[in-house]
Protein backbone atom coordinates (compact mmCIF):
# COMPACT_ATOMS: atom_id res chain seq x y z
CA UNK A 1 0.00 0.00 0.00
CA UNK A 2 1.37 3.41 -0.96
CA UNK A 3 1.84 6.07 1.68
CA UNK A 4 -1.02 8.57 2.27
CA UNK A 5 0.93 11.54 0.85
CA UNK A 6 1.02 9.83 -2.56
CA UNK A 7 -2.75 9.28 -2.68
CA UNK A 8 -4.22 12.76 -2.20
CA UNK A 9 -3.52 16.14 -0.59
CA UNK A 10 -3.82 15.93 3.23
CA UNK A 11 -6.95 18.07 3.48
CA UNK A 12 -8.66 15.65 1.06
CA UNK A 13 -7.15 12.37 2.26
CA UNK A 14 -8.09 13.09 5.87
CA UNK A 15 -11.80 13.61 5.34
CA UNK A 16 -14.40 13.05 8.05
CA UNK A 17 -14.30 9.25 7.92
CA UNK A 18 -10.50 8.91 7.64
CA UNK A 19 -9.87 11.46 10.42
CA UNK A 20 -12.04 9.53 12.88
CA UNK A 21 -10.64 6.20 11.74
CA UNK A 22 -7.05 7.38 12.19
CA UNK A 23 -7.73 8.81 15.65
CA UNK A 24 -9.56 5.75 16.96
CA UNK A 25 -6.92 3.27 15.73
CA UNK A 26 -5.04 2.07 18.83
CA UNK A 27 -1.91 1.25 16.82
CA UNK A 28 -1.79 4.79 15.43
CA UNK A 29 -2.27 6.14 18.94
CA UNK A 30 0.67 4.12 20.28
CA UNK A 31 3.00 4.97 17.38
CA UNK A 32 2.12 8.66 17.71
CA UNK A 33 2.72 8.53 21.46
CA UNK A 34 6.11 6.78 21.12
CA UNK A 35 7.36 9.27 18.52
CA UNK A 36 6.07 12.24 20.51
CA UNK A 37 7.90 11.07 23.64
CA UNK A 38 11.06 10.71 21.55
CA UNK A 39 10.59 14.19 20.03
CA UNK A 40 10.21 15.70 23.51
CA UNK A 41 13.39 13.92 24.58
CA UNK A 42 15.27 15.38 21.60
CA UNK A 43 13.94 18.88 22.38
CA UNK A 44 16.08 18.73 25.53
CA UNK A 45 13.87 21.17 27.42
CA UNK A 46 14.76 22.35 30.94
CA UNK A 47 13.44 19.77 33.44
CA UNK A 48 10.26 20.53 35.38
CA UNK A 49 9.65 23.78 33.51
CA UNK A 50 6.47 24.05 31.39
CA UNK A 51 7.16 25.20 27.84
CA UNK A 52 4.93 26.67 25.13
CA UNK A 53 5.35 24.40 22.11
CA UNK A 54 4.15 24.38 18.50
CA UNK A 55 2.71 21.09 17.24
CA UNK A 56 3.04 21.18 13.46
CA UNK A 57 0.45 18.97 11.77
CA UNK A 58 -1.33 18.44 15.09
CA UNK A 59 -4.19 16.48 13.51
CA UNK A 60 -6.73 15.36 16.09
CA UNK A 61 -4.45 16.20 19.02
CA UNK A 62 -2.85 12.82 19.77
CA UNK A 63 0.60 14.38 20.20
CA UNK A 64 -0.92 17.31 22.07
CA UNK A 65 -2.25 14.94 24.73
CA UNK A 66 1.31 13.77 25.37
CA UNK A 67 2.49 17.38 25.63
CA UNK A 68 -0.28 18.01 28.18
CA UNK A 69 0.77 14.89 30.06
CA UNK A 70 4.34 16.17 30.22
CA UNK A 71 3.18 19.49 31.67
CA UNK A 72 3.59 21.68 28.56
CA UNK A 73 1.23 24.12 26.85
CA UNK A 74 0.87 24.02 23.10
CA UNK A 75 -0.69 25.38 19.95
CA UNK A 76 -1.36 23.16 16.95
CA UNK A 77 -1.65 23.80 13.22
CA UNK A 78 -3.10 21.48 10.60
CA UNK A 79 -4.38 21.79 7.05
CA UNK A 80 -7.15 19.17 7.38
CA UNK A 81 -10.42 20.68 8.71
CA UNK A 82 -11.80 17.23 9.54
CA UNK A 83 -8.81 16.46 11.76
CA UNK A 84 -9.28 19.72 13.66
CA UNK A 85 -12.99 18.97 14.03
CA UNK A 86 -12.11 15.67 15.70
CA UNK A 87 -9.65 17.52 17.95
CA UNK A 88 -12.42 19.92 18.99
CA UNK A 89 -14.77 17.02 19.66
CA UNK A 90 -12.09 15.47 21.87
CA UNK A 91 -11.79 18.78 23.76
CA UNK A 92 -7.98 19.02 23.54
CA UNK A 93 -6.28 21.71 25.62
CA UNK A 94 -4.17 23.32 22.89
CA UNK A 95 -5.14 26.22 20.64
CA UNK A 96 -5.88 25.03 17.10
CA UNK A 97 -5.20 26.78 13.78
CA UNK A 98 -6.24 25.80 10.26
CA UNK A 99 -3.01 26.38 8.36
CA UNK A 100 -1.16 25.27 5.24
CA UNK A 101 2.39 25.04 6.59
CA UNK A 102 3.74 25.25 3.02
CA UNK A 103 2.58 28.88 2.98
CA UNK A 104 4.45 29.65 6.18
CA UNK A 105 3.40 30.71 9.67
CA UNK A 106 2.07 34.06 10.83
CA UNK A 107 3.11 33.87 14.49
CA UNK A 108 5.00 36.65 16.22
CA UNK A 109 8.80 36.24 16.33
CA UNK A 110 9.97 34.21 19.30
CA UNK A 111 6.50 32.93 20.22
CA UNK A 112 7.45 29.33 20.98
CA UNK A 113 9.95 27.55 23.23
CA UNK A 114 10.19 24.71 20.73
CA UNK A 115 8.35 22.81 18.02
CA UNK A 116 7.58 19.20 17.20
CA UNK A 117 6.11 17.53 14.15
CA UNK A 118 5.19 13.87 13.70
CA UNK A 119 4.86 12.36 10.21
CA UNK A 120 4.16 15.67 8.43
CA UNK A 121 7.21 17.05 6.64
CA UNK A 122 7.07 14.55 3.76
CA UNK A 123 3.74 16.09 2.64
CA UNK A 124 5.66 19.21 1.54
CA UNK A 125 7.68 17.15 -0.95
CA UNK A 126 4.75 16.78 -3.36
CA UNK A 127 3.80 19.55 -5.80
CA UNK A 128 0.01 19.74 -6.10
CA UNK A 129 0.07 22.10 -9.12
CA UNK A 130 2.56 23.23 -11.76
CA UNK A 131 2.70 26.76 -10.33
CA UNK A 132 6.19 27.74 -9.08
CA UNK A 133 4.86 28.52 -5.58
CA UNK A 134 3.64 24.92 -5.34
CA UNK A 135 7.12 23.44 -5.85
CA UNK A 136 8.65 21.60 -2.86
CA UNK A 137 11.69 23.95 -2.59
CA UNK A 138 9.44 27.02 -2.48
CA UNK A 139 7.07 25.54 0.11
CA UNK A 140 9.94 24.21 2.24
CA UNK A 141 11.62 27.62 2.15
CA UNK A 142 8.45 29.37 3.36
CA UNK A 143 8.00 26.72 6.04
CA UNK A 144 11.51 26.84 7.48
CA UNK A 145 11.96 30.61 7.22
CA UNK A 146 8.77 31.41 9.13
CA UNK A 147 9.31 28.55 11.61
CA UNK A 148 12.76 29.91 12.44
CA UNK A 149 11.22 33.31 13.13
CA UNK A 150 8.46 31.86 15.35
CA UNK A 151 10.94 30.11 17.67
CA UNK A 152 12.72 31.86 20.50
CA UNK A 153 16.50 31.94 20.79
CA UNK A 154 17.75 29.42 21.87
CA UNK A 155 15.35 26.58 21.09
CA UNK A 156 14.93 23.43 19.01
CA UNK A 157 12.51 22.02 16.46
CA UNK A 158 12.19 18.23 16.17
CA UNK A 159 10.51 17.06 12.96
CA UNK A 160 9.94 13.34 12.43
CA UNK A 161 9.27 12.43 8.81
CA UNK A 162 9.39 9.62 6.24
CA UNK A 163 11.85 10.33 3.42
CA UNK A 164 11.98 7.98 0.46
CA UNK A 165 15.53 8.85 -0.61
CA UNK A 166 18.75 10.52 0.51
CA UNK A 167 18.04 13.27 -2.02
CA UNK A 168 14.92 14.25 -0.11
CA UNK A 169 16.87 14.42 3.15
CA UNK A 170 19.52 16.55 1.48
CA UNK A 171 16.92 18.92 0.02
CA UNK A 172 15.19 19.39 3.36
CA UNK A 173 18.34 19.88 5.44
CA UNK A 174 19.92 22.29 2.96
CA UNK A 175 16.82 24.53 2.89
CA UNK A 176 16.57 24.43 6.69
CA UNK A 177 20.20 25.53 6.98
CA UNK A 178 19.64 28.37 4.51
CA UNK A 179 16.75 29.52 6.72
CA UNK A 180 19.18 29.90 9.62
CA UNK A 181 18.85 26.58 11.45
CA UNK A 182 21.72 24.51 12.77
CA UNK A 183 21.52 20.79 13.46
CA UNK A 184 20.94 17.79 11.23
CA UNK A 185 19.35 14.35 10.96
CA UNK A 186 19.02 11.82 13.79
CA UNK A 187 18.12 8.25 12.81
CA UNK A 188 16.72 5.75 15.33
CA UNK A 189 17.15 2.03 14.63
CA UNK A 190 19.05 2.62 11.36
CA UNK A 191 19.43 -1.12 10.70
CA UNK A 192 15.75 -1.96 11.04
CA UNK A 193 13.47 -1.67 8.00
CA UNK A 194 10.33 -1.64 10.14
CA UNK A 195 11.37 0.46 13.15
CA UNK A 196 13.68 2.99 11.45
CA UNK A 197 12.66 6.55 12.27
CA UNK A 198 14.17 9.78 10.90
CA UNK A 199 14.13 12.99 12.96
CA UNK A 200 15.27 16.38 11.73
CA UNK A 201 16.79 18.00 14.83
CA UNK A 202 17.09 21.76 14.26
CA UNK A 203 18.72 24.38 16.50
CA UNK A 204 17.91 28.07 16.77
CA UNK A 205 20.73 30.15 18.27
CA UNK A 206 22.68 28.85 21.22
CA UNK A 207 25.73 28.20 19.10
CA UNK A 208 23.76 26.96 16.07
CA UNK A 209 25.89 24.41 14.26
CA UNK A 210 28.23 24.22 17.27
CA UNK A 211 25.60 22.38 19.32
CA UNK A 212 26.14 18.66 19.52
CA UNK A 213 23.64 16.64 17.53
CA UNK A 214 21.89 13.99 19.66
CA UNK A 215 22.67 10.35 18.93
CA UNK A 216 20.11 8.03 17.40
CA UNK A 217 18.90 4.91 19.17
CA UNK A 218 20.81 1.84 17.97
CA UNK A 219 19.83 -1.81 17.73
CA UNK A 220 16.61 -3.50 16.70
CA UNK A 221 13.27 -2.24 17.98
CA UNK A 222 10.39 -4.58 18.77
CA UNK A 223 7.11 -4.57 20.66
CA UNK A 224 8.70 -5.93 23.84
CA UNK A 225 11.42 -3.28 23.84
CA UNK A 226 8.87 -0.50 23.35
CA UNK A 227 6.74 -1.92 26.15
CA UNK A 228 9.73 -2.04 28.48
CA UNK A 229 10.66 1.57 27.68
CA UNK A 230 7.11 2.73 28.34
CA UNK A 231 7.00 0.79 31.62
CA UNK A 232 10.32 2.30 32.70
CA UNK A 233 9.02 5.77 31.85
CA UNK A 234 5.90 5.12 33.94
CA UNK A 235 8.08 4.00 36.86
CA UNK A 236 10.16 7.17 36.71
CA UNK A 237 7.03 9.30 36.65
CA UNK A 238 5.61 7.45 39.64
CA UNK A 239 8.84 7.96 41.61
CA UNK A 240 9.21 11.63 40.77
CA UNK A 241 5.49 12.27 41.08
CA UNK A 242 5.67 14.31 37.86
CA UNK A 243 2.42 13.13 36.36
CA UNK A 244 0.56 13.48 39.65
CA UNK A 245 1.65 17.09 40.11
CA UNK A 246 1.41 18.26 36.52
CA UNK A 247 -1.95 19.92 37.07
CA UNK A 248 -1.47 21.34 40.55
CA UNK A 249 -2.58 24.86 41.48
CA UNK A 250 0.59 26.60 40.24
CA UNK A 251 0.35 24.81 36.87
CA UNK A 252 -3.31 25.80 36.47
CA UNK A 253 -2.60 29.44 37.35
CA UNK A 254 0.27 29.63 34.84
CA UNK A 255 -1.87 28.14 32.10
CA UNK A 256 -4.78 30.49 32.78
CA UNK A 257 -2.45 33.50 32.74
CA UNK A 258 -1.01 32.35 29.41
CA UNK A 259 -4.53 32.03 27.98
CA UNK A 260 -5.33 35.58 29.12
CA UNK A 261 -2.16 36.93 27.51
CA UNK A 262 -3.12 35.21 24.26
CA UNK A 263 -6.57 36.82 24.37
CA UNK A 264 -8.54 33.65 24.93
CA UNK A 265 -12.12 34.34 26.01
CA UNK A 266 -14.00 32.89 28.98
CA UNK A 267 -10.93 32.00 31.06
CA UNK A 268 -12.28 31.12 34.54
CA UNK A 269 -11.43 33.57 37.31
CA UNK A 270 -8.87 32.65 39.95
CA UNK A 271 -10.28 31.83 43.37
CA UNK A 272 -9.48 29.95 46.55
CA UNK A 273 -11.01 26.88 44.88
CA UNK A 274 -8.60 26.92 41.91
CA UNK A 275 -6.75 23.62 41.73
CA UNK A 276 -8.52 22.19 44.77
CA UNK A 277 -9.36 18.50 44.62
CA UNK A 278 -12.97 17.57 44.98
CA UNK A 279 -13.94 15.07 47.62
CA UNK A 280 -15.03 11.66 46.43
CA UNK A 281 -18.79 11.22 46.28
CA UNK A 282 -20.18 7.87 47.38
FIKOLNU-590325 format. One line per 3 residues: number of its first residue (from 1); their letters; for each residue x, y, z of C-alpha. Coordinates in steps of 0.1 Angstrom, whole numbers, padded with zeros to 4 digits. Example, Ala and Ser with C-alpha at 12.3 -4.5 7.8 and 13.67 -1.06 7.14 Angstrom:
2
1	AS	0123/-0045/0078  0137/-0011/0071
end
This chain:
282
1	XXX	0000/0000/0000  0014/0034/-0010  0018/0061/0017
4	XXX	-0010/0086/0023  0009/0115/0009  0010/0098/-0026
7	XXX	-0027/0093/-0027  -0042/0128/-0022  -0035/0161/-0006
10	XXX	-0038/0159/0032  -0070/0181/0035  -0087/0156/0011
13	XXX	-0071/0124/0023  -0081/0131/0059  -0118/0136/0053
16	XXX	-0144/0131/0081  -0143/0093/0079  -0105/0089/0076
19	XXX	-0099/0115/0104  -0120/0095/0129  -0106/0062/0117
22	XXX	-0071/0074/0122  -0077/0088/0156  -0096/0057/0170
25	XXX	-0069/0033/0157  -0050/0021/0188  -0019/0013/0168
28	XXX	-0018/0048/0154  -0023/0061/0189  0007/0041/0203
31	XXX	0030/0050/0174  0021/0087/0177  0027/0085/0215
34	XXX	0061/0068/0211  0074/0093/0185  0061/0122/0205
37	XXX	0079/0111/0236  0111/0107/0215  0106/0142/0200
40	XXX	0102/0157/0235  0134/0139/0246  0153/0154/0216
43	XXX	0139/0189/0224  0161/0187/0255  0139/0212/0274
46	XXX	0148/0223/0309  0134/0198/0334  0103/0205/0354
49	XXX	0096/0238/0335  0065/0240/0314  0072/0252/0278
52	XXX	0049/0267/0251  0053/0244/0221  0041/0244/0185
55	XXX	0027/0211/0172  0030/0212/0135  0004/0190/0118
58	XXX	-0013/0184/0151  -0042/0165/0135  -0067/0154/0161
61	XXX	-0045/0162/0190  -0029/0128/0198  0006/0144/0202
64	XXX	-0009/0173/0221  -0022/0149/0247  0013/0138/0254
67	XXX	0025/0174/0256  -0003/0180/0282  0008/0149/0301
70	XXX	0043/0162/0302  0032/0195/0317  0036/0217/0286
73	XXX	0012/0241/0269  0009/0240/0231  -0007/0254/0200
76	XXX	-0014/0232/0170  -0017/0238/0132  -0031/0215/0106
79	XXX	-0044/0218/0070  -0072/0192/0074  -0104/0207/0087
82	XXX	-0118/0172/0095  -0088/0165/0118  -0093/0197/0137
85	XXX	-0130/0190/0140  -0121/0157/0157  -0097/0175/0180
88	XXX	-0124/0199/0190  -0148/0170/0197  -0121/0155/0219
91	XXX	-0118/0188/0238  -0080/0190/0235  -0063/0217/0256
94	XXX	-0042/0233/0229  -0051/0262/0206  -0059/0250/0171
97	XXX	-0052/0268/0138  -0062/0258/0103  -0030/0264/0084
100	XXX	-0012/0253/0052  0024/0250/0066  0037/0253/0030
103	XXX	0026/0289/0030  0045/0297/0062  0034/0307/0097
106	XXX	0021/0341/0108  0031/0339/0145  0050/0366/0162
109	XXX	0088/0362/0163  0100/0342/0193  0065/0329/0202
112	XXX	0075/0293/0210  0099/0275/0232  0102/0247/0207
115	XXX	0083/0228/0180  0076/0192/0172  0061/0175/0142
118	XXX	0052/0139/0137  0049/0124/0102  0042/0157/0084
121	XXX	0072/0171/0066  0071/0145/0038  0037/0161/0026
124	XXX	0057/0192/0015  0077/0172/-0009  0048/0168/-0034
127	XXX	0038/0196/-0058  0000/0197/-0061  0001/0221/-0091
130	XXX	0026/0232/-0118  0027/0268/-0103  0062/0277/-0091
133	XXX	0049/0285/-0056  0036/0249/-0053  0071/0234/-0058
136	XXX	0086/0216/-0029  0117/0239/-0026  0094/0270/-0025
139	XXX	0071/0255/0001  0099/0242/0022  0116/0276/0021
142	XXX	0085/0294/0034  0080/0267/0060  0115/0268/0075
145	XXX	0120/0306/0072  0088/0314/0091  0093/0286/0116
148	XXX	0128/0299/0124  0112/0333/0131  0085/0319/0153
151	XXX	0109/0301/0177  0127/0319/0205  0165/0319/0208
154	XXX	0178/0294/0219  0154/0266/0211  0149/0234/0190
157	XXX	0125/0220/0165  0122/0182/0162  0105/0171/0130
160	XXX	0099/0133/0124  0093/0124/0088  0094/0096/0062
163	XXX	0119/0103/0034  0120/0080/0005  0155/0088/-0006
166	XXX	0187/0105/0005  0180/0133/-0020  0149/0142/-0001
169	XXX	0169/0144/0031  0195/0165/0015  0169/0189/0000
172	XXX	0152/0194/0034  0183/0199/0054  0199/0223/0030
175	XXX	0168/0245/0029  0166/0244/0067  0202/0255/0070
178	XXX	0196/0284/0045  0167/0295/0067  0192/0299/0096
181	XXX	0189/0266/0115  0217/0245/0128  0215/0208/0135
184	XXX	0209/0178/0112  0193/0143/0110  0190/0118/0138
187	XXX	0181/0082/0128  0167/0058/0153  0171/0020/0146
190	XXX	0191/0026/0114  0194/-0011/0107  0157/-0020/0110
193	XXX	0135/-0017/0080  0103/-0016/0101  0114/0005/0131
196	XXX	0137/0030/0114  0127/0066/0123  0142/0098/0109
199	XXX	0141/0130/0130  0153/0164/0117  0168/0180/0148
202	XXX	0171/0218/0143  0187/0244/0165  0179/0281/0168
205	XXX	0207/0301/0183  0227/0288/0212  0257/0282/0191
208	XXX	0238/0270/0161  0259/0244/0143  0282/0242/0173
211	XXX	0256/0224/0193  0261/0187/0195  0236/0166/0175
214	XXX	0219/0140/0197  0227/0103/0189  0201/0080/0174
217	XXX	0189/0049/0192  0208/0018/0180  0198/-0018/0177
220	XXX	0166/-0035/0167  0133/-0022/0180  0104/-0046/0188
223	XXX	0071/-0046/0207  0087/-0059/0238  0114/-0033/0238
226	XXX	0089/-0005/0233  0067/-0019/0262  0097/-0020/0285
229	XXX	0107/0016/0277  0071/0027/0283  0070/0008/0316
232	XXX	0103/0023/0327  0090/0058/0318  0059/0051/0339
235	XXX	0081/0040/0369  0102/0072/0367  0070/0093/0366
238	XXX	0056/0075/0396  0088/0080/0416  0092/0116/0408
241	XXX	0055/0123/0411  0057/0143/0379  0024/0131/0364
244	XXX	0006/0135/0397  0016/0171/0401  0014/0183/0365
247	XXX	-0020/0199/0371  -0015/0213/0405  -0026/0249/0415
250	XXX	0006/0266/0402  0004/0248/0369  -0033/0258/0365
253	XXX	-0026/0294/0373  0003/0296/0348  -0019/0281/0321
256	XXX	-0048/0305/0328  -0025/0335/0327  -0010/0324/0294
259	XXX	-0045/0320/0280  -0053/0356/0291  -0022/0369/0275
262	XXX	-0031/0352/0243  -0066/0368/0244  -0085/0336/0249
265	XXX	-0121/0343/0260  -0140/0329/0290  -0109/0320/0311
268	XXX	-0123/0311/0345  -0114/0336/0373  -0089/0326/0400
271	XXX	-0103/0318/0434  -0095/0299/0465  -0110/0269/0449
274	XXX	-0086/0269/0419  -0068/0236/0417  -0085/0222/0448
277	XXX	-0094/0185/0446  -0130/0176/0450  -0139/0151/0476
280	XXX	-0150/0117/0464  -0188/0112/0463  -0202/0079/0474
end
